[in-house]
């Protein structure tokens, strides 16, 4: 394995770990190659809070929506 291949492998492993960590923290990572973090993530906690603000949506329904 040459240096470039090893660097690519390490970067891939790092990116997978980063995405898994963000997912466990409640953030969805888009599958884009753009380096801007604002365009790549979605804060699920904020989304859930916004969903709960909608009239007629309670805790159980918001939980069902978040599971989907």
MODELLER restraints for C-alpha pairs under 7 A, 6 or more apart:
rsr = mdl.restraints
at = mdl.atoms
rsr.add(forms.Gaussian(group=physical.xy_distance, feature=features.Distance(at['CA:19:A'], at['CA:29:A']), mean=6.35, stdev=0.5))
rsr.add(forms.Gaussian(group=physical.xy_distance, feature=features.Distance(at['CA:22:A'], at['CA:28:A']), mean=6.88, stdev=0.5))
rsr.add(forms.Gaussian(group=physical.xy_distance, feature=features.Distance(at['CA:26:A'], at['CA:43:A']), mean=6.55, stdev=0.5))
rsr.add(forms.Gaussian(group=physical.xy_distance, feature=features.Distance(at['CA:26:A'], at['CA:44:A']), mean=5.34, stdev=0.5))
rsr.add(forms.Gaussian(group=physical.xy_distance, feature=features.Distance(at['CA:26:A'], at['CA:45:A']), mean=6.39, stdev=0.5))
rsr.add(forms.Gaussian(group=physical.xy_distance, feature=features.Distance(at['CA:27:A'], at['CA:41:A']), mean=6.32, stdev=0.5))
rsr.add(forms.Gaussian(group=physical.xy_distance, feature=features.Distance(at['CA:27:A'], at['CA:42:A']), mean=5.48, stdev=0.5))
rsr.add(forms.Gaussian(group=physical.xy_distance, feature=features.Distance(at['CA:27:A'], at['CA:43:A']), mean=4.81, stdev=0.5))
rsr.add(forms.Gaussian(group=physical.xy_distance, feature=features.Distance(at['CA:27:A'], at['CA:44:A']), mean=5.43, stdev=0.5))
rsr.add(forms.Gaussian(group=physical.xy_distance, feature=features.Distance(at['CA:28:A'], at['CA:41:A']), mean=5.51, stdev=0.5))
rsr.add(forms.Gaussian(group=physical.xy_distance, feature=features.Distance(at['CA:28:A'], at['CA:42:A']), mean=5.13, stdev=0.5))
rsr.add(forms.Gaussian(group=physical.xy_distance, feature=features.Distance(at['CA:28:A'], at['CA:43:A']), mean=6.80, stdev=0.5))
rsr.add(forms.Gaussian(group=physical.xy_distance, feature=features.Distance(at['CA:29:A'], at['CA:40:A']), mean=5.51, stdev=0.5))
rsr.add(forms.Gaussian(group=physical.xy_distance, feature=features.Distance(at['CA:29:A'], at['CA:41:A']), mean=4.70, stdev=0.5))
rsr.add(forms.Gaussian(group=physical.xy_distance, feature=features.Distance(at['CA:29:A'], at['CA:42:A']), mean=6.71, stdev=0.5))
rsr.add(forms.Gaussian(group=physical.xy_distance, feature=features.Distance(at['CA:30:A'], at['CA:40:A']), mean=4.92, stdev=0.5))
rsr.add(forms.Gaussian(group=physical.xy_distance, feature=features.Distance(at['CA:30:A'], at['CA:41:A']), mean=6.17, stdev=0.5))
rsr.add(forms.Gaussian(group=physical.xy_distance, feature=features.Distance(at['CA:32:A'], at['CA:40:A']), mean=6.89, stdev=0.5))
rsr.add(forms.Gaussian(group=physical.xy_distance, feature=features.Distance(at['CA:48:A'], at['CA:62:A']), mean=6.85, stdev=0.5))
rsr.add(forms.Gaussian(group=physical.xy_distance, feature=features.Distance(at['CA:48:A'], at['CA:66:A']), mean=6.79, stdev=0.5))
rsr.add(forms.Gaussian(group=physical.xy_distance, feature=features.Distance(at['CA:51:A'], at['CA:62:A']), mean=6.41, stdev=0.5))
rsr.add(forms.Gaussian(group=physical.xy_distance, feature=features.Distance(at['CA:52:A'], at['CA:58:A']), mean=6.34, stdev=0.5))
rsr.add(forms.Gaussian(group=physical.xy_distance, feature=features.Distance(at['CA:52:A'], at['CA:62:A']), mean=6.13, stdev=0.5))
